[in-house]
Amino acid sequence: MKKVIGMAVALLLVFAVGRAWAEEIQGKIKSLDSTAREFALEDGTKIWVAEGLSMGSLREGASVRASYEERDGKKVATSIEVK
């Protein structure tokens, strides 16, 4: 029983810490490159789209909100909402 509780606590900590590192950004898409899996917002911010996330609803001029993580100096979207 102690082992199960310990594992549950460890998982909660991992998810809590992971969420703490996520950032959010919003804006309008200025340019889109589906081959490189990235888009740029009107303010010049570049966002790379994580593998497994669909880019099907992304269009230039669309307003988006994205959660992202910094990976190797890049902002990598972990979720994207098109408004």
Z-matrix of the N, CA and C atoms (Angstrom, degrees):
N
C 1 1.455
C 2 1.534 1 110.87
N 3 1.340 2 116.58 1 -42.11
C 4 1.459 3 119.95 2 179.33
C 5 1.524 4 110.71 3 -61.50
N 6 1.326 5 115.97 4 -37.18
C 7 1.462 6 120.68 5 -179.75
C 8 1.527 7 110.87 6 -63.41
N 9 1.329 8 117.21 7 -41.74
C 10 1.462 9 122.16 8 179.87
C 11 1.531 10 110.30 9 -65.73
N 12 1.316 11 116.52 10 -43.69
C 13 1.473 12 120.42 11 179.25
C 14 1.524 13 109.99 12 -64.38
N 15 1.324 14 116.36 13 -41.95
C 16 1.463 15 120.22 14 178.52
C 17 1.511 16 112.21 15 -61.29
N 18 1.328 17 116.77 16 -41.83
C 19 1.467 18 120.79 17 178.98
C 20 1.530 19 110.36 18 -66.30
N 21 1.319 20 117.08 19 -40.05
C 22 1.467 21 120.61 20 179.37
C 23 1.527 22 110.64 21 -63.39
N 24 1.313 23 117.19 22 -43.54
C 25 1.467 24 121.32 23 178.44
C 26 1.526 25 110.03 24 -63.31
N 27 1.322 26 117.34 25 -43.12
C 28 1.461 27 121.12 26 179.23
C 29 1.525 28 111.18 27 -60.83
N 30 1.327 29 117.33 28 -43.11
C 31 1.466 30 120.56 29 178.46
C 32 1.525 31 111.51 30 -63.94
N 33 1.310 32 116.98 31 -41.64
C 34 1.463 33 120.04 32 178.24
C 35 1.521 34 111.24 33 -61.45
N 36 1.318 35 117.17 34 -41.21
C 37 1.462 36 120.63 35 178.24
C 38 1.514 37 111.75 36 -64.23
N 39 1.323 38 116.87 37 -41.82
C 40 1.464 39 120.62 38 178.64
C 41 1.521 40 110.70 39 -60.55
N 42 1.333 41 116.57 40 -46.64
C 43 1.468 42 119.45 41 179.86
C 44 1.520 43 111.71 42 -67.32
N 45 1.312 44 118.40 43 -38.04
C 46 1.461 45 121.74 44 179.44
C 47 1.521 46 110.69 45 -64.95
N 48 1.316 47 117.67 46 -43.84
C 49 1.459 48 121.51 47 179.24
C 50 1.520 49 110.38 48 -67.69
N 51 1.322 50 117.68 49 -41.21
C 52 1.465 51 121.17 50 178.34
C 53 1.515 52 112.18 51 -60.58
N 54 1.308 53 116.72 52 -41.79
C 55 1.460 54 121.36 53 177.89
C 56 1.521 55 111.43 54 -65.52
N 57 1.323 56 117.12 55 -34.78
C 58 1.464 57 120.95 56 -178.86
C 59 1.520 58 110.91 57 -64.59
N 60 1.321 59 118.70 58 -29.99
C 61 1.451 60 121.75 59 -178.68
C 62 1.520 61 112.96 60 -84.31
N 63 1.305 62 118.79 61 -15.55
C 64 1.462 63 121.30 62 -179.34
C 65 1.528 64 109.43 63 -72.91
N 66 1.304 65 115.42 64 139.85
C 67 1.464 66 122.57 65 176.52
C 68 1.516 67 108.09 66 -116.20
N 69 1.317 68 116.29 67 163.48
C 70 1.464 69 120.72 68 175.96
C 71 1.514 70 109.89 69 -125.09
N 72 1.312 71 114.60 70 147.91
C 73 1.456 72 121.21 71 177.30
C 74 1.516 73 107.94 72 -145.05
N 75 1.322 74 116.28 73 151.98
C 76 1.461 75 119.69 74 175.76
C 77 1.517 76 109.20 75 -143.64
N 78 1.321 77 114.55 76 155.87
C 79 1.455 78 120.78 77 179.86
C 80 1.513 79 110.18 78 166.27
N 81 1.346 80 114.78 79 -172.59
C 82 1.466 81 120.88 80 178.24
C 83 1.517 82 109.48 81 -100.93
N 84 1.328 83 115.23 82 140.59
C 85 1.457 84 120.98 83 179.59
C 86 1.525 85 109.34 84 -74.21
N 87 1.330 86 115.62 85 122.46
C 88 1.462 87 121.77 86 177.88
C 89 1.522 88 110.58 87 -90.19
N 90 1.338 89 116.40 88 -42.03
C 91 1.462 90 120.28 89 179.03
C 92 1.520 91 109.06 90 -145.37
N 93 1.329 92 114.84 91 156.90
C 94 1.453 93 121.34 92 -174.35
C 95 1.524 94 108.85 93 -140.60
N 96 1.337 95 116.70 94 131.98
C 97 1.458 96 122.04 95 177.48
C 98 1.524 97 107.84 96 -129.61
N 99 1.330 98 116.04 97 97.38
C 100 1.459 99 119.88 98 -176.11
C 101 1.527 100 112.26 99 -70.98
N 102 1.326 101 117.71 100 -26.19
C 103 1.463 102 120.74 101 177.88
C 104 1.530 103 110.41 102 -66.40
N 105 1.328 104 117.01 103 -44.12
C 106 1.466 105 121.71 104 179.23
C 107 1.526 106 111.62 105 -85.59
N 108 1.348 107 116.59 106 -4.11
C 109 1.466 108 123.06 107 -178.48
C 110 1.532 109 110.95 108 56.03
N 111 1.348 110 115.87 109 50.80
C 112 1.448 111 119.78 110 179.01
C 113 1.517 112 111.00 111 -145.96
N 114 1.332 113 114.01 112 157.26
C 115 1.454 114 119.63 113 173.71
C 116 1.520 115 108.58 114 -140.89
N 117 1.323 116 115.04 115 157.19
C 118 1.462 117 121.52 116 178.51
C 119 1.516 118 108.51 117 -116.38
N 120 1.316 119 115.42 118 139.26
C 121 1.460 120 120.91 119 175.98
C 122 1.526 121 109.49 120 -88.66
N 123 1.322 122 116.63 121 166.32
C 124 1.465 123 121.05 122 -178.55
C 125 1.526 124 112.46 123 -60.53
N 126 1.349 125 117.51 124 -25.06
C 127 1.462 126 119.72 125 178.94
C 128 1.524 127 112.77 126 -83.51
N 129 1.356 128 117.21 127 2.00
C 130 1.456 129 121.78 128 177.32
C 131 1.520 130 114.42 129 95.64
N 132 1.322 131 118.16 130 -7.28
C 133 1.460 132 121.62 131 179.50
C 134 1.515 133 110.20 132 -67.91
N 135 1.337 134 116.58 133 130.16
C 136 1.464 135 121.31 134 176.25
C 137 1.514 136 109.15 135 -100.59
N 138 1.321 137 115.38 136 134.81
C 139 1.458 138 122.93 137 178.81
C 140 1.523 139 107.94 138 -124.11
N 141 1.330 140 116.20 139 127.85
C 142 1.461 141 121.45 140 173.95
C 143 1.520 142 107.66 141 -95.15
N 144 1.319 143 117.26 142 143.16
C 145 1.461 144 122.83 143 -176.77
C 146 1.526 145 108.93 144 -98.24
N 147 1.338 146 116.05 145 123.63
C 148 1.462 147 121.37 146 -178.68
C 149 1.524 148 110.64 147 -62.04
N 150 1.321 149 115.70 148 147.36
C 151 1.462 150 120.98 149 174.59
C 152 1.531 151 108.10 150 -57.24
N 153 1.307 152 116.39 151 141.34
C 154 1.462 153 120.81 152 179.83
C 155 1.523 154 112.61 153 97.02
N 156 1.335 155 117.78 154 -19.64
C 157 1.464 156 120.17 155 175.85
C 158 1.524 157 108.90 156 -90.91
N 159 1.306 158 115.65 157 135.86
C 160 1.458 159 120.79 158 179.48
C 161 1.524 160 110.66 159 -76.32
N 162 1.317 161 115.34 160 141.54
C 163 1.459 162 121.09 161 174.30
C 164 1.517 163 110.53 162 -107.66
N 165 1.335 164 116.88 163 6.77
C 166 1.455 165 122.10 164 -174.55
C 167 1.513 166 115.73 165 -58.48
N 168 1.319 167 117.98 166 -32.84
C 169 1.471 168 120.18 167 -176.74
C 170 1.528 169 112.53 168 -94.40
N 171 1.328 170 118.13 169 0.65
C 172 1.464 171 120.96 170 -179.57
C 173 1.523 172 110.39 171 -83.04
N 174 1.314 173 115.96 172 131.53
C 175 1.467 174 123.11 173 179.35
C 176 1.519 175 109.28 174 -142.04
N 177 1.325 176 117.02 175 148.59
C 178 1.461 177 120.25 176 173.77
C 179 1.519 178 108.64 177 -59.01
N 180 1.331 179 116.36 178 135.37
C 181 1.453 180 122.11 179 -179.00
C 182 1.519 181 113.93 180 91.43
N 183 1.326 182 117.88 181 -12.76
C 184 1.468 183 121.04 182 -179.91
C 185 1.526 184 109.97 183 -74.57
N 186 1.321 185 115.50 184 142.98
C 187 1.467 186 121.02 185 173.72
C 188 1.514 187 108.29 186 -86.58
N 189 1.328 188 115.75 187 131.95
C 190 1.459 189 120.60 188 -177.84
C 191 1.528 190 110.81 189 -132.79
N 192 1.316 191 113.88 190 157.04
C 193 1.464 192 122.35 191 168.87
C 194 1.521 193 105.42 192 -127.46
N 195 1.323 194 116.27 193 130.20
C 196 1.464 195 120.01 194 -177.40
C 197 1.521 196 110.66 195 -132.15
N 198 1.308 197 115.20 196 140.61
C 199 1.463 198 121.79 197 167.76
C 200 1.514 199 105.27 198 -96.66
N 201 1.336 200 116.44 199 137.49
C 202 1.455 201 119.07 200 -177.96
C 203 1.523 202 111.20 201 -142.98
N 204 1.329 203 114.14 202 163.07
C 205 1.455 204 122.89 203 174.37
C 206 1.518 205 107.56 204 -124.36
N 207 1.319 206 116.57 205 147.77
C 208 1.466 207 120.85 206 173.43
C 209 1.522 208 107.94 207 -80.10
N 210 1.324 209 116.50 208 122.85
C 211 1.468 210 122.47 209 176.56
C 212 1.520 211 108.23 210 -134.09
N 213 1.300 212 116.49 211 118.20
C 214 1.469 213 121.76 212 -179.50
C 215 1.524 214 111.75 213 51.70
N 216 1.316 215 116.90 214 40.43
C 217 1.461 216 121.77 215 178.03
C 218 1.520 217 115.10 216 79.40
N 219 1.318 218 117.60 217 3.94
C 220 1.465 219 121.33 218 179.71
C 221 1.521 220 110.01 219 -111.49
N 222 1.321 221 116.08 220 148.28
C 223 1.460 222 121.87 221 173.35
C 224 1.527 223 107.12 222 -87.33
N 225 1.327 224 116.73 223 110.03
C 226 1.458 225 121.88 224 -176.14
C 227 1.528 226 108.47 225 -108.16
N 228 1.337 227 115.65 226 116.70
C 229 1.472 228 121.00 227 -178.15
C 230 1.518 229 110.09 228 -68.17
N 231 1.337 230 114.76 229 131.98
C 232 1.466 231 121.21 230 175.50
C 233 1.518 232 110.09 231 -104.67
N 234 1.332 233 117.10 232 -16.87
C 235 1.474 234 122.11 233 172.16
C 236 1.527 235 107.39 234 -155.97
N 237 1.328 236 114.85 235 146.86
C 238 1.469 237 120.71 236 -179.40
C 239 1.520 238 108.12 237 -137.13
N 240 1.334 239 115.12 238 132.78
C 241 1.462 240 121.32 239 176.89
C 242 1.527 241 107.81 240 -121.48
N 243 1.328 242 116.97 241 122.06
C 244 1.448 243 121.86 242 176.18
C 245 1.505 244 107.09 243 -91.15
N 246 1.333 245 115.81 244 126.49
C 247 1.468 246 120.21 245 -177.23
C 248 1.508 247 110.90 246 -89.15
